[in-house]
Amino acid sequence: MITSVLVANRGEIACRVFRTCRELGISTVAVYSDADSSALHVREADAAVRLPGVAPADTYLRGDLIVKAALAAGADAVHPGYGFLSENAEFARAVTDAGLVWVGPPPEAIEAMASKTRAKQLMGGAPLDPSAVTDADLPLLVKAAAGGGGRGMRVVRELASLAVELEAGRSEAASAFGDGEVFLEPYIERGRHVEVQVLADAYGTVWALGTRDCSLQRRHQKVIEESPAPGLPDALVATLHESAVTAARAVGYQGAGTVEFLISPEGRAHFLEMNTRLQVEHPVTEAVFGIDLVALQLRVAEGDALPPGRPVGRGHAVEARLYAEDPAKGWTPQTGVLHALEVRGFVPTHPPLNVGGGTPHAPVRPALRAGGGVAGDSQGPALGAGAGPVAHGLAALGPDGPSAVGPVSRDDAVGPALRAGGVASDSLGGGEGAHATPWVRVDTGYAAGDSIGVHYDPMIAKVIAWAPTRDQAVRRLAQALRRARVHGPVTNRALLVRSLEHPEFTGAQLDTGFYERNLDALTAPGDGERYAAVAAALADAAGRRGGWRNLHSQPQVKAYGPHEVRYRFARDGFLLVDDPGVRVVHVTPHRVRLEIDGVVRPFDVTDHGDGIVHVDSPAGAYALPVRPRFTEPRERTQPGSLLAPMPGTVVRVGEGLAEGVHVTQGQPLVWLEAMKMEHRILSPASGTLTALHAEPGRQVEVGALLAVVQNADVQDADVQEEA
């Protein structure tokens, strides 16, 4: 029996595994780099072991150090999470050779499937030979052989760029997975990314747990996922299930894994790969089938058999990944302090799960109440989620993890009876009647006050909604995101809401080209930003003492980004100078109510003192940069200057580059690595490279001067950044 688990990972997935372990009475051990010394997963663990250094290659990719950490902390099992070493067969062997339990598939299965090249050969396909491809093979996709998550992926549309893209893919894959092997395959335009969750034990039972659609992607990384994949013919679903089970049986698979396919516009399924680990998007499957995949992973690792009957899926679940990035600026990763992370919903941090291990409606362990008694003889209130009982209200992620806001009673608790750490069977996977109420779940590795750095993935949280129908689940998720309080670095939250409400998505017209087609419209400034700026200016005025006496003054001016707000103080309140359709109803330093075209709308205003004012409203949220009243003189950058668009590390510079060399417009000059992704800095114009300050290994901050390209026709050149 497993008594203590070390999670060989960080952030959200470590917190996710810890949560199930706590509910099963299993102790938890974290590992952490120096950059993660105060991270949420470290704070939540029962014990933690330092991995000296910051870079993944020195920390989370050091299998030898992780095994030593497990032994030192007294752990008897290792869960790899996803990414890093989760698909590394040698690490799995090192874990078992040390006498520890590996919570994952056998190393032989990892070797057979975790290498995408060998997996394709096993499934009857083969990668393309880079030396033999022609124009007729275009477009092509460069992929990492040893991992996923979009790392190492590059689309090649011209043979002239193939060598450069292969090298870029190798570099990024080596940094992310410790293995630089890449391969080529055809790139299918407007295909659908559909996958099947499998779960297998050592006794021949293999479950195919429905389909997931993960077609909405940026940089080949998934953004929005859902289960089941909508609109697939029954015959195609049956084929995908059969293929997934066949793949698992072919390698003697055990534990949780995912078989991924690309569905062509003609409806033909192409095998992509098998991920021999838990997927980021596993919560949507848990939601639909009412199971805890982590608990079942642990059960299989302990040698138990899966129940003979596969769970039955009910309802629909959708997940959105909240990233610290700016989609309007090439998906540039963002860093800084996360001041607030609050999501309004019925279930804030934990889904209705059957941790007991049985099917959703026939659990093998007794139903428990939070107070410790069985469901029919409760000794305490029912837990709705994660850390404690929750009423209809707000899930606030504080410095020590999730907490609940609002009163609770047995009659008003969000979740019904716990099932050995999950929720009672009559609510699992939806069901009928009172417990088919839609709910929202949040998985995160951050809490308010945490800093988002440059070293790792920029994902802040995953927000998941379940409902009896797809339309209800999509609407619930969009509303939860729209009304969430996310204060700090720029995020993709507005993009997520607009994506969920886009006609192509609501109509289930899904393919991997969604963002390529629609990004400009999805990132255009919102209509409500002007009103948010008005609210921010009025709240600021209300917070400053003394201004109320100046009743007949000249108009006051406050500027936020492109918006300049002018107002006057009057005896009966504020008067707006440039907004004739807006009437000020009520103003406090933190809340403003405006009547806009006859409709009163509330705005909550928060200033964390970092130059950004956050305005939240039922219609959306806005982060407004405060424009100073008097511009401070600053050093003007030289025309043609290429400035770092983000903090990161210079991983390489273009071959043969030196001062005085001629460069052409669009030529890659510098490669920056930030948050495990490489970003190319391109020459803004053709001309002469007059300065080159970048060198491999150099750490740079936002705005650092990397190079200067002098061109007589270009006086002020903006940095062009391509990922």
Protein Blocks (a to p, Z undefined) as FASTA:
>chain_A
ZZbdcddbehjllmmmmmmmmmnopacdddddfklmmgmklmmpmbdcddedjblklmmm
mmklmmmmmmmnopabdcebjgjjlmcfklmmmmmmnopacddddfklmmmmmpmklmmm
mnopacddfklgcfklpccddddfkbghhiopacdfbfklmmmmmmmmmmmmmmmnopab
dcdddddehiacddddddddfeopacdehjadfkbcgehiafbdcdddehiafklmmmmm
mmmmmmmmmnopgcjddddddddfkopacdfbdcdbddfklmmmmmmnopafklmmmmmm
nopacdfbdcddehjddddddddddfknoopacedddfbacdddfblkbccddfkopafk
lcfbdcddfkopafklccbdcdfbfjbccddddddddfkoccdeddddfklpfbdcdeeh
iacfklgghiacjllcccdddddfbdehiacdfkbcfbfbdcddddfbfklmmmmmmmmm
mmpcceddddfklmmmmmmmpmklmnopacfklmmmmmmmmmgccfklmmmmmmmmmmmm
mmpghjlmmmmbccddddehjbccdddddfkbccdfklmkbccfbdcfkbccddeehiac
ddddddehnopacdddfkbccddddddfbdcddddddehiacdfbdcddfbdcehiaehi
acdehiafbdcdeehiacddddfbgcddfbdfbdghiacdehiafbdcddfklmbdcddd
dZZ
